[in-house]
Amino acid sequence: MDNELHTILGYFNLSEKEALLYITALRSGPTTVYELAKSSGLKRPTTYVLSEGLKAKGLLTSAPDRHREILSPISPRQLITGWKGKLEALESIAPELNAYYERTSPAPRISIYEGEKGLDAAYNQILSPHGTGKHELLLLSTISVLERHYSHLFPTWRRTVRDKRNQIRDIVRDEPAGRKYAEDMLALKNPNYRVRISNVEIGETDTFIYTNKIVLFWFTPPFNAVIIESEEMAKTFKALFETAWACAKKISG
């Protein structure tokens, strides 16, 4: 469970140690840097630097108590309220910002992520709470490959599939791991989730298509991911997906 908590907190720009310290603060309640370092297993100077960062990010508050500083965590409910307010403010100006972005960027935008941490960052963009939104998410995957390399993200993905607001179509390689995965996902009872199996070799890759983005992962060392933002390229990949979808076999839930 702690690994999952750290992964999700990573969506909000927290490092592993920052996530550890925030979780420790939630468990400890108001406390000193010394006690927080002791409980978290981090060195005291590291705890001090991290706590200053968490205060700057609005996850910790501090108050003097005689000759000590007492640190208190902000409750998750308060954080959610604050983040929702920021998201609503951003959404209100998004049309204007997008207009600037599209006027200055007619060519595809390409972002490259390298190494396992880079792949984690790319996956986090897709699996974050607002990664799918109102738009359909299309996938082509070889589940046995994902189980070998990225099984730690499966709990977060299950939550994404379970959320009935998300519209998802999934094509997986026809293999024992793929069939079991399909059954597990269908058991989550999201009426907007559909999955089919394909006997076409998909390879050591994972592909996501949504909005104007194509996200390509490949799992041969040194591990890489590419995010391409382009309306025209997304249309092409969506058309290719539709062809693969029509050829893939249905699975009953």
LUMLOKOL-222903 format. One record per residue (C-alpha): x, y, z; residue number from 1; chain. Coordinates in steps of 0.05 Angstrom, whole numbers. Each point is the difference from the previous one (the first is absolute). Example, Ala and Ser with C-alpha at 12.3 -4.5 7.8 and 13.67 -1.06 7.14 Angstrom:
<nodes>
X|Y|Z|lummar|kemi
246|-90|156|1|A
27|69|-13|2|A
</nodes>
This chain:
<nodes>
X|Y|Z|lummar|kemi
0|0|0|1|A
57|49|17|2|A
30|-10|-70|3|A
-68|19|-30|4|A
-5|62|45|5|A
69|22|-21|6|A
-17|-11|-74|7|A
-64|42|5|8|A
34|56|39|9|A
52|1|-55|10|A
-55|24|-46|11|A
0|65|41|12|A
74|15|-9|13|A
24|-34|64|14|A
66|-38|1|15|A
2|-68|34|16|A
31|29|62|17|A
-50|58|2|18|A
-57|-51|-6|19|A
30|-42|56|20|A
7|61|45|21|A
-72|24|-13|22|A
-28|-70|13|23|A
42|-4|64|24|A
-26|69|22|25|A
-72|-23|-11|26|A
12|-61|43|27|A
37|39|54|28|A
-42|64|6|29|A
32|64|25|30|A
74|-14|14|31|A
71|27|-4|32|A
51|-9|-55|33|A
39|-45|46|34|A
-59|-47|13|35|A
-20|2|-73|36|A
71|-20|-21|37|A
-1|-56|51|38|A
-67|-27|-22|39|A
14|4|-74|40|A
71|-29|3|41|A
28|62|-36|42|A
60|39|23|43|A
-17|63|40|44|A
32|49|-50|45|A
-37|-34|-57|46|A
-65|3|40|47|A
10|74|12|48|A
11|15|-74|49|A
-59|-43|-21|50|A
-46|31|52|51|A
17|69|-27|52|A
-19|-24|-69|53|A
-65|-30|24|54|A
-17|65|35|55|A
13|38|-65|56|A
-47|-49|-36|57|A
-54|9|52|58|A
2|-70|30|59|A
29|18|68|60|A
-9|59|47|61|A
46|21|57|62|A
-11|36|65|63|A
49|20|56|64|A
-5|-36|67|65|A
49|29|50|66|A
68|-15|-32|67|A
-27|-50|-49|68|A
-35|0|-67|69|A
-62|-44|-4|70|A
-17|-28|-69|71|A
-72|-20|-17|72|A
-25|-33|-63|73|A
-56|30|-42|74|A
-57|-49|-3|75|A
-12|-36|-67|76|A
-71|30|-2|77|A
29|70|4|78|A
49|-17|-55|79|A
-55|-27|-45|80|A
-41|63|11|81|A
59|44|-16|82|A
20|-40|-62|83|A
-72|0|-26|84|A
-1|76|7|85|A
65|6|-39|86|A
-25|-49|-53|87|A
-65|39|-9|88|A
40|65|-7|89|A
46|-33|-52|90|A
-60|-28|-38|91|A
-31|69|-4|92|A
60|28|-38|93|A
18|-65|-38|94|A
-35|21|-65|95|A
41|64|-4|96|A
65|-37|18|97|A
-15|-54|-52|98|A
-12|52|-53|99|A
70|29|13|100|A
30|-71|-1|101|A
-33|-20|-65|102|A
17|65|-36|103|A
74|-8|15|104|A
4|-75|-10|105|A
-28|-25|-66|106|A
52|-56|-1|107|A
-5|-61|45|108|A
30|8|69|109|A
44|-58|20|110|A
23|-16|71|111|A
50|-56|14|112|A
6|-35|67|113|A
59|-44|15|114|A
14|-54|52|115|A
-48|-31|50|116|A
-12|66|37|117|A
-16|32|-67|118|A
-51|-54|-16|119|A
-31|9|69|120|A
-8|74|-14|121|A
-33|-14|-68|122|A
-47|-51|31|123|A
-17|48|55|124|A
-24|51|-51|125|A
-50|-51|-27|126|A
-21|-31|66|127|A
-7|65|39|128|A
-71|16|24|129|A
-11|47|-60|130|A
40|-41|-50|131|A
-61|-27|-38|132|A
-56|50|14|133|A
-58|0|-48|134|A
39|-30|-58|135|A
6|-73|-19|136|A
65|-34|18|137|A
25|-53|-50|138|A
54|-51|17|139|A
40|-55|-33|140|A
40|-43|49|141|A
37|-65|13|142|A
-19|-14|72|143|A
56|-49|15|144|A
50|54|-18|145|A
-34|51|46|146|A
-2|-51|56|147|A
75|-9|-5|148|A
17|74|-1|149|A
-58|42|28|150|A
-43|-43|45|151|A
5|55|54|152|A
-46|43|-42|153|A
-56|-51|-6|154|A
-37|22|64|155|A
-3|71|-26|156|A
-23|-25|-69|157|A
-55|-41|32|158|A
-26|63|34|159|A
0|35|-68|160|A
-40|-57|-31|161|A
-48|-3|58|162|A
-17|74|-6|163|A
-64|0|-43|164|A
16|70|-25|165|A
57|-29|-41|166|A
-14|-28|-69|167|A
53|-52|-18|168|A
11|-50|-56|169|A
56|-49|10|170|A
32|-49|-49|171|A
46|-51|33|172|A
43|-56|-28|173|A
-35|-68|1|174|A
40|-36|54|175|A
-16|-29|69|176|A
20|65|35|177|A
-41|41|-49|178|A
-62|-42|9|179|A
5|2|76|180|A
11|75|-2|181|A
-62|9|-45|182|A
-43|-40|48|183|A
26|39|60|184|A
-14|67|-34|185|A
-70|-20|-23|186|A
-15|-22|72|187|A
7|73|21|188|A
-68|12|-34|189|A
14|65|-35|190|A
-51|2|-57|191|A
46|48|-38|192|A
59|-49|1|193|A
7|-50|-58|194|A
56|-48|-15|195|A
17|-46|-58|196|A
57|-49|-12|197|A
44|-4|-62|198|A
44|-56|-26|199|A
44|52|-36|200|A
69|8|30|201|A
0|67|37|202|A
72|-4|23|203|A
36|25|62|204|A
-40|65|-2|205|A
-60|36|30|206|A
-40|52|-39|207|A
-52|51|24|208|A
-40|46|-45|209|A
-44|55|29|210|A
-21|71|-17|211|A
55|25|-46|212|A
54|-44|31|213|A
35|-65|-19|214|A
43|-30|55|215|A
48|-55|-20|216|A
39|-42|51|217|A
53|-52|-15|218|A
32|-45|51|219|A
67|-20|-29|220|A
57|33|39|221|A
12|57|11|222|A
-77|8|-1|223|A
-32|59|-36|224|A
-67|34|-9|225|A
-22|52|-51|226|A
-61|46|6|227|A
-22|30|-66|228|A
-51|57|2|229|A
-32|9|-69|230|A
-73|2|-21|231|A
16|-29|-69|232|A
45|-56|26|233|A
-50|-17|54|234|A
-54|-7|-54|235|A
45|-48|-39|236|A
16|-43|61|237|A
-73|-1|20|238|A
-18|-25|-70|239|A
53|-55|6|240|A
-28|-18|69|241|A
-70|-6|-30|242|A
27|-49|-51|243|A
34|-42|54|244|A
-63|4|43|245|A
-44|-27|-56|246|A
48|-59|-9|247|A
9|-16|74|248|A
-44|-52|36|249|A
-54|20|49|250|A
0|-24|72|251|A
-65|-5|38|252|A
-2|29|71|253|A
</nodes>
